[in-house]
Amino acid sequence: MQRLAKRLRDFNELVMFQHSVFSLPFIFSAMIVASQGWFGFKLLLLGGLAAVSARNAAMGFNRYVDRTYDVINPRTAGRPSVDGRLSAVSIAIFTMVNALVFMGVSYLINDLAFYVSVPVLMVLLSYSYFKRFSSMAHIVLGVSLGLAPIAGAIAVSATVPLWSIYLSIGVVFWVAGFDLLYSLQDMEFDRNRGLHSIPSKYGSTVTLRLSLFFHTLTIFFWSLFVVEAGLGIAAYCGVAFSIIMLGYEHYLVRLDFTKIDRAFFTINGYLGFVFFGCIILDKVLR
């Protein structure tokens, strides 16, 4: 039993299950808007399982293909994928199982969800290779999480309404923006190893400015989402809170690069749930 518990802890550290909070609030926000309220316990379970399994597959694959870099990067040398706790074979099996779970859950949701499950997986897995040849990896990661609201709308209505596209584009720039900040930690490592990223190519000043621009676009597209979906004052408050939290994130990073982890994980995690809470409140008040 202790061995199993340790194994589970190692896999949790491998993919950081708790970081699924970045996509879940936006999937469920889209599901609430698409259903005009409560979408049912079945879709709650299936939607959550689809999001977690898709992310696990993407993260497992990323850890698998990045082993040769992670082992020589001081920041990542302690990961279970490179310190001997998890073998390459076990990580590959974990990745494949989660990919199959995602496809199976998509099948249970509806036909359109199942048809797009393989293309979605291809996008999620492609991120792991982009850093080897393109600085656009930040955008690809954004697209990977940005598919979440569209997936939520598909789960409920089997359609892709315009408001879900606006919400998704906002998530794309939100994720790409905070990934730019996070990548500042590996700026010198990427340069020395020939890996591509905005920080390693253009430096910290350009990265900070581009991240701020991306987050400005985030607010713009989330505002369009609120308008297009016909939401009310609580949803606008969600956008306003997002402005404050993103502003604080940039303040922290510009003040001290050692606070990047706090800005990345804590603030962005709370942001998603605050936004989701405002969408729920909007529906309750109306």
Helices and strands as residue ranges (DSSP letters): H 2-15, G 17-22, H 24-35, H 41-65, H 67-70, H 88-109, H 111-130, H 137-157, H 162-183, G 184-186, H 187-193, H 198-202, H 204-228, H 233-255, G 257-259, H 260-261, I 262-267, H 268-285
